[in-house]
Amino acid sequence: GHIAGAAHRPVGELSARPTLDSARDTPVVTYCAAGARAARAGAVLAAAGYTDVSALASGYGDWQARGYPVEQPGPQDNT
């Protein structure tokens, strides 16, 4: 699953092509299971000129455990 409304971009893919479908001054929050990949993704985006990037302090599991909104992948999304 993923945080509701989030766009899934694996950090390796983001490193190879550090662009998003939003303006470079749009707030962006990166996250992963524990935090290390989120920090790395944030650094990649900042280096690419995104000016309002932060990493979620806790991981996806903590977000989900607290009952915050998540979405589960559909049959077409299990890549």
N, CA, C and O atoms as CSV, one atom per row, in Angstrom:
chain,resi,resn,atom,element,x,y,z
A,1,GLY,N,N,0.807,-1.183,0.000
A,1,GLY,CA,C,0.000,0.000,0.000
A,1,GLY,C,C,0.854,1.252,0.000
A,1,GLY,O,O,2.083,1.189,0.005
A,2,HIS,N,N,0.181,2.386,-0.006
A,2,HIS,CA,C,0.883,3.666,0.043
A,2,HIS,C,C,-0.020,4.711,0.691
A,2,HIS,O,O,-1.228,4.511,0.824
A,3,ILE,N,N,0.579,5.816,1.087
A,3,ILE,CA,C,-0.180,6.914,1.677
A,3,ILE,C,C,-1.174,7.411,0.628
A,3,ILE,O,O,-0.828,7.596,-0.539
A,4,ALA,N,N,-2.401,7.620,1.064
A,4,ALA,CA,C,-3.455,8.061,0.146
A,4,ALA,C,C,-3.035,9.330,-0.589
A,4,ALA,O,O,-2.601,10.307,0.022
A,5,GLY,N,N,-3.171,9.293,-1.897
A,5,GLY,CA,C,-2.829,10.435,-2.726
A,5,GLY,C,C,-1.373,10.535,-3.126
A,5,GLY,O,O,-0.998,11.415,-3.901
A,6,ALA,N,N,-0.551,9.643,-2.606
A,6,ALA,CA,C,0.883,9.693,-2.903
A,6,ALA,C,C,1.177,9.111,-4.281
A,6,ALA,O,O,0.455,8.245,-4.774
A,7,ALA,N,N,2.241,9.601,-4.883
A,7,ALA,CA,C,2.736,9.050,-6.141
A,7,ALA,C,C,3.913,8.141,-5.821
A,7,ALA,O,O,4.852,8.564,-5.146
A,8,HIS,N,N,3.881,6.913,-6.290
A,8,HIS,CA,C,4.940,5.947,-6.016
A,8,HIS,C,C,6.090,6.144,-6.987
A,8,HIS,O,O,5.918,6.022,-8.200
A,9,ARG,N,N,7.266,6.451,-6.449
A,9,ARG,CA,C,8.484,6.589,-7.243
A,9,ARG,C,C,9.609,5.927,-6.482
A,9,ARG,O,O,10.111,6.517,-5.526
A,10,PRO,N,N,10.032,4.731,-6.856
A,10,PRO,CA,C,11.158,4.081,-6.184
A,10,PRO,C,C,12.393,4.982,-6.235
A,10,PRO,O,O,12.620,5.675,-7.227
A,11,VAL,N,N,13.181,4.971,-5.173
A,11,VAL,CA,C,14.326,5.881,-5.084
A,11,VAL,C,C,15.331,5.655,-6.212
A,11,VAL,O,O,15.952,6.613,-6.672
A,12,GLY,N,N,15.505,4.423,-6.665
A,12,GLY,CA,C,16.415,4.165,-7.783
A,12,GLY,C,C,15.941,4.831,-9.056
A,12,GLY,O,O,16.740,5.400,-9.800
A,13,GLU,N,N,14.657,4.763,-9.309
A,13,GLU,CA,C,14.065,5.418,-10.482
A,13,GLU,C,C,14.171,6.938,-10.352
A,13,GLU,O,O,14.468,7.637,-11.320
A,14,LEU,N,N,13.924,7.431,-9.151
A,14,LEU,CA,C,14.005,8.863,-8.904
A,14,LEU,C,C,15.438,9.365,-9.084
A,14,LEU,O,O,15.652,10.464,-9.597
A,15,SER,N,N,16.400,8.577,-8.671
A,15,SER,CA,C,17.805,8.952,-8.839
A,15,SER,C,C,18.173,9.052,-10.312
A,15,SER,O,O,18.941,9.929,-10.709
A,16,ALA,N,N,17.622,8.150,-11.125
A,16,ALA,CA,C,17.909,8.149,-12.560
A,16,ALA,C,C,17.191,9.278,-13.286
A,16,ALA,O,O,17.702,9.812,-14.270
A,17,ARG,N,N,16.005,9.643,-12.800
A,17,ARG,CA,C,15.207,10.705,-13.444
A,17,ARG,C,C,14.549,11.535,-12.348
A,17,ARG,O,O,13.393,11.301,-11.995
A,18,PRO,N,N,15.293,12.514,-11.805
A,18,PRO,CA,C,14.793,13.281,-10.656
A,18,PRO,C,C,13.823,14.393,-11.020
A,18,PRO,O,O,14.091,15.569,-10.774
A,19,THR,N,N,12.693,14.014,-11.607
A,19,THR,CA,C,11.658,14.987,-11.929
A,19,THR,C,C,10.311,14.477,-11.425
A,19,THR,O,O,10.067,13.272,-11.368
A,20,LEU,N,N,9.460,15.405,-11.069
A,20,LEU,CA,C,8.111,15.085,-10.615
A,20,LEU,C,C,7.114,15.815,-11.502
A,20,LEU,O,O,7.490,16.712,-12.256
A,21,ASP,N,N,5.863,15.441,-11.414
A,21,ASP,CA,C,4.803,16.101,-12.176
A,21,ASP,C,C,4.258,17.296,-11.409
A,21,ASP,O,O,3.046,17.497,-11.347
A,22,SER,N,N,5.144,18.085,-10.827
A,22,SER,CA,C,4.727,19.276,-10.096
A,22,SER,C,C,5.828,20.327,-10.188
A,22,SER,O,O,6.971,20.025,-10.533
A,23,ALA,N,N,5.463,21.552,-9.876
A,23,ALA,CA,C,6.430,22.647,-9.907
A,23,ALA,C,C,7.511,22.415,-8.853
A,23,ALA,O,O,7.270,21.760,-7.838
A,24,ARG,N,N,8.677,22.947,-9.097
A,24,ARG,CA,C,9.808,22.730,-8.185
A,24,ARG,C,C,9.638,23.414,-6.826
A,24,ARG,O,O,10.400,23.133,-5.901
A,25,ASP,N,N,8.649,24.310,-6.690
A,25,ASP,CA,C,8.409,24.927,-5.382
A,25,ASP,C,C,7.204,24.315,-4.657
A,25,ASP,O,O,6.814,24.799,-3.594
A,26,THR,N,N,6.614,23.263,-5.221
A,26,THR,CA,C,5.517,22.550,-4.570
A,26,THR,C,C,6.061,21.754,-3.388
A,26,THR,O,O,7.089,21.091,-3.530
A,27,PRO,N,N,5.405,21.797,-2.224
A,27,PRO,CA,C,5.878,20.978,-1.104
A,27,PRO,C,C,5.836,19.489,-1.456
A,27,PRO,O,O,4.843,18.990,-1.986
A,28,VAL,N,N,6.936,18.792,-1.149
A,28,VAL,CA,C,7.066,17.362,-1.418
A,28,VAL,C,C,7.508,16.682,-0.132
A,28,VAL,O,O,8.443,17.139,0.525
A,29,VAL,N,N,6.839,15.589,0.232
A,29,VAL,CA,C,7.237,14.788,1.389
A,29,VAL,C,C,7.572,13.396,0.882
A,29,VAL,O,O,6.744,12.746,0.243
A,30,THR,N,N,8.772,12.944,1.163
A,30,THR,CA,C,9.174,11.594,0.781
A,30,THR,C,C,8.974,10.664,1.974
A,30,THR,O,O,9.029,11.091,3.127
A,31,TYR,N,N,8.742,9.391,1.676
A,31,TYR,CA,C,8.613,8.407,2.760
A,31,TYR,C,C,8.981,7.028,2.244
A,31,TYR,O,O,8.981,6.773,1.040
A,32,CYS,N,N,9.292,6.153,3.174
A,32,CYS,CA,C,9.581,4.756,2.862
A,32,CYS,C,C,9.216,3.941,4.101
A,32,CYS,O,O,8.513,4.434,4.984
A,33,ALA,N,N,9.680,2.725,4.167
A,33,ALA,CA,C,9.334,1.866,5.301
A,33,ALA,C,C,9.960,2.358,6.607
A,33,ALA,O,O,9.310,2.317,7.652
A,34,ALA,N,N,11.206,2.822,6.563
A,34,ALA,CA,C,11.890,3.180,7.799
A,34,ALA,C,C,12.510,4.569,7.807
A,34,ALA,O,O,12.738,5.114,8.888
A,35,GLY,N,N,12.789,5.159,6.671
A,35,GLY,CA,C,13.315,6.513,6.650
A,35,GLY,C,C,14.571,6.734,5.828
A,35,GLY,O,O,14.774,7.837,5.321
A,36,ALA,N,N,15.427,5.723,5.675
A,36,ALA,CA,C,16.694,5.918,4.968
A,36,ALA,C,C,16.486,6.240,3.492
A,36,ALA,O,O,17.116,7.160,2.970
A,37,ARG,N,N,15.623,5.510,2.822
A,37,ARG,CA,C,15.365,5.787,1.402
A,37,ARG,C,C,14.642,7.121,1.226
A,37,ARG,O,O,14.864,7.821,0.238
A,38,ALA,N,N,13.788,7.469,2.171
A,38,ALA,CA,C,13.091,8.756,2.102
A,38,ALA,C,C,14.087,9.903,2.173
A,38,ALA,O,O,13.959,10.876,1.430
A,39,ALA,N,N,15.063,9.806,3.041
A,39,ALA,CA,C,16.089,10.848,3.153
A,39,ALA,C,C,16.901,10.929,1.867
A,39,ALA,O,O,17.204,12.021,1.385
A,40,ARG,N,N,17.252,9.777,1.316
A,40,ARG,CA,C,18.010,9.757,0.061
A,40,ARG,C,C,17.195,10.367,-1.076
A,40,ARG,O,O,17.728,11.150,-1.862
A,41,ALA,N,N,15.917,10.022,-1.174
A,41,ALA,CA,C,15.049,10.585,-2.218
A,41,ALA,C,C,14.917,12.096,-2.051
A,41,ALA,O,O,14.926,12.832,-3.038
A,42,GLY,N,N,14.795,12.554,-0.823
A,42,GLY,CA,C,14.717,13.988,-0.566
A,42,GLY,C,C,15.968,14.714,-1.006
A,42,GLY,O,O,15.892,15.806,-1.569
A,43,ALA,N,N,17.124,14.114,-0.753
A,43,ALA,CA,C,18.391,14.719,-1.171
A,43,ALA,C,C,18.492,14.783,-2.692
A,43,ALA,O,O,18.987,15.766,-3.242
A,44,VAL,N,N,18.026,13.739,-3.368
A,44,VAL,CA,C,18.039,13.722,-4.838
A,44,VAL,C,C,17.169,14.847,-5.383
A,44,VAL,O,O,17.577,15.565,-6.296
A,45,LEU,N,N,15.974,15.000,-4.826
A,45,LEU,CA,C,15.063,16.045,-5.297
A,45,LEU,C,C,15.607,17.444,-5.004
A,45,LEU,O,O,15.504,18.340,-5.842
A,46,ALA,N,N,16.178,17.627,-3.828
A,46,ALA,CA,C,16.760,18.932,-3.487
A,46,ALA,C,C,17.896,19.278,-4.449
A,46,ALA,O,O,18.006,20.417,-4.902
A,47,ALA,N,N,18.733,18.298,-4.756
A,47,ALA,CA,C,19.836,18.527,-5.693
A,47,ALA,C,C,19.324,18.844,-7.094
A,47,ALA,O,O,20.005,19.515,-7.868
A,48,ALA,N,N,18.121,18.361,-7.423
A,48,ALA,CA,C,17.525,18.609,-8.734
A,48,ALA,C,C,16.768,19.938,-8.773
A,48,ALA,O,O,16.178,20.281,-9.797
A,49,GLY,N,N,16.780,20.687,-7.669
A,49,GLY,CA,C,16.171,22.006,-7.666
A,49,GLY,C,C,14.819,22.123,-7.005
A,49,GLY,O,O,14.217,23.197,-7.041
A,50,TYR,N,N,14.313,21.052,-6.396
A,50,TYR,CA,C,13.052,21.148,-5.661
A,50,TYR,C,C,13.347,21.859,-4.339
A,50,TYR,O,O,14.263,21.471,-3.613
A,51,THR,N,N,12.579,22.888,-4.034
A,51,THR,CA,C,12.937,23.786,-2.935
A,51,THR,C,C,12.196,23.549,-1.626
A,51,THR,O,O,12.568,24.135,-0.609
A,52,ASP,N,N,11.171,22.718,-1.614
A,52,ASP,CA,C,10.382,22.492,-0.399
A,52,ASP,C,C,10.209,20.989,-0.195
A,52,ASP,O,O,9.108,20.455,-0.326
A,53,VAL,N,N,11.312,20.317,0.127
A,53,VAL,CA,C,11.331,18.855,0.259
A,53,VAL,C,C,11.615,18.482,1.705
A,53,VAL,O,O,12.512,19.038,2.339
A,54,SER,N,N,10.844,17.539,2.216
A,54,SER,CA,C,11.111,16.996,3.553
A,54,SER,C,C,10.829,15.498,3.523
A,54,SER,O,O,10.160,14.992,2.622
A,55,ALA,N,N,11.350,14.808,4.519
A,55,ALA,CA,C,11.146,13.364,4.638
A,55,ALA,C,C,10.264,13.088,5.846
A,55,ALA,O,O,10.445,13.696,6.901
A,56,LEU,N,N,9.312,12.177,5.697
A,56,LEU,CA,C,8.446,11.769,6.797
A,56,LEU,C,C,9.314,11.148,7.887
A,56,LEU,O,O,10.060,10.204,7.627
A,57,ALA,N,N,9.216,11.679,9.109
A,57,ALA,CA,C,10.088,11.230,10.197
A,57,ALA,C,C,9.894,9.751,10.521
A,57,ALA,O,O,10.869,9.040,10.766
A,58,SER,N,N,8.660,9.285,10.524
A,58,SER,CA,C,8.408,7.863,10.753
A,58,SER,C,C,8.110,7.212,9.412
A,58,SER,O,O,7.847,7.906,8.430
A,59,GLY,N,N,8.148,5.928,9.363
A,59,GLY,CA,C,7.924,5.225,8.103
A,59,GLY,C,C,6.460,4.984,7.801
A,59,GLY,O,O,5.565,5.362,8.558
A,60,TYR,N,N,6.253,4.342,6.673
A,60,TYR,CA,C,4.904,4.024,6.213
A,60,TYR,C,C,4.159,3.174,7.244
A,60,TYR,O,O,2.967,3.387,7.464
A,61,GLY,N,N,4.824,2.236,7.864
A,61,GLY,CA,C,4.174,1.372,8.853
A,61,GLY,C,C,3.599,2.161,10.017
A,61,GLY,O,O,2.497,1.872,10.483
A,62,ASP,N,N,4.339,3.152,10.486
A,62,ASP,CA,C,3.840,3.997,11.570
A,62,ASP,C,C,2.631,4.805,11.112
A,62,ASP,O,O,1.660,4.951,11.854
A,63,TRP,N,N,2.692,5.327,9.895
A,63,TRP,CA,C,1.569,6.086,9.325
A,63,TRP,C,C,0.317,5.207,9.314
A,63,TRP,O,O,-0.755,5.622,9.756
A,64,GLN,N,N,0.475,3.991,8.803
A,64,GLN,CA,C,-0.656,3.065,8.695
A,64,GLN,C,C,-1.162,2.651,10.081
A,64,GLN,O,O,-2.371,2.588,10.304
A,65,ALA,N,N,-0.246,2.369,11.012
A,65,ALA,CA,C,-0.637,1.936,12.352
A,65,ALA,C,C,-1.418,3.015,13.105
A,65,ALA,O,O,-2.247,2.697,13.959
A,66,ARG,N,N,-1.163,4.266,12.799
A,66,ARG,CA,C,-1.873,5.368,13.452
A,66,ARG,C,C,-3.243,5.627,12.826
A,66,ARG,O,O,-3.983,6.504,13.272
A,67,GLY,N,N,-3.569,4.857,11.793
A,67,GLY,CA,C,-4.882,4.975,11.174
A,67,GLY,C,C,-5.010,6.088,10.153
A,67,GLY,O,O,-6.120,6.454,9.767
A,68,TYR,N,N,-3.882,6.629,9.713
A,68,TYR,CA,C,-3.928,7.661,8.681
A,68,TYR,C,C,-4.305,7.022,7.350
A,68,TYR,O,O,-4.131,5.814,7.187
A,69,PRO,N,N,-4.811,7.791,6.399
A,69,PRO,CA,C,-5.327,7.206,5.156
A,69,PRO,C,C,-4.249,6.561,4.279
A,69,PRO,O,O,-3.191,7.133,4.016
A,70,VAL,N,N,-4.573,5.351,3.845
A,70,VAL,CA,C,-3.704,4.608,2.930
A,70,VAL,C,C,-4.556,4.044,1.799
A,70,VAL,O,O,-5.775,3.925,1.913
A,71,GLU,N,N,-3.895,3.707,0.726
A,71,GLU,CA,C,-4.553,3.061,-0.406
A,71,GLU,C,C,-3.815,1.759,-0.689
A,71,GLU,O,O,-2.590,1.694,-0.592
A,72,GLN,N,N,-4.561,0.741,-1.032
A,72,GLN,CA,C,-3.966,-0.540,-1.396
A,72,GLN,C,C,-3.930,-0.633,-2.916
A,72,GLN,O,O,-4.846,-0.154,-3.583
A,73,PRO,N,N,-2.885,-1.244,-3.474
A,73,PRO,CA,C,-2.820,-1.357,-4.935
A,73,PRO,C,C,-3.929,-2.243,-5.459
A,73,PRO,O,O,-4.332,-3.213,-4.817
A,74,GLY,N,N,-4.418,-1.891,-6.647
A,74,GLY,CA,C,-5.423,-2.706,-7.313
A,74,GLY,C,C,-4.730,-3.778,-8.138
A,74,GLY,O,O,-3.500,-3.809,-8.182
A,75,PRO,N,N,-5.472,-4.652,-8.789
A,75,PRO,CA,C,-4.876,-5.740,-9.571
A,75,PRO,C,C,-3.933,-5.256,-10.663
A,75,PRO,O,O,-2.960,-5.941,-10.978
A,76,GLN,N,N,-4.197,-4.088,-11.250
A,76,GLN,CA,C,-3.333,-3.563,-12.296
A,76,GLN,C,C,-2.073,-2.906,-11.734
A,76,GLN,O,O,-1.167,-2.589,-12.505
A,77,ASP,N,N,-1.980,-2.686,-10.407
A,77,ASP,CA,C,-0.871,-1.968,-9.818
A,77,ASP,C,C,0.214,-2.850,-9.221
A,77,ASP,O,O,1.185,-2.308,-8.694
A,78,ASN,N,N,0.115,-4.149,-9.267
A,78,ASN,CA,C,1.084,-5.002,-8.569
A,78,ASN,C,C,2.293,-5.288,-9.462
A,78,ASN,O,O,2.531,-6.424,-9.871
A,79,THR,N,N,3.041,-4.235,-9.750
A,79,THR,CA,C,4.281,-4.362,-10.514
A,79,THR,C,C,5.463,-4.303,-9.584
A,79,THR,O,O,6.606,-4.392,-10.033
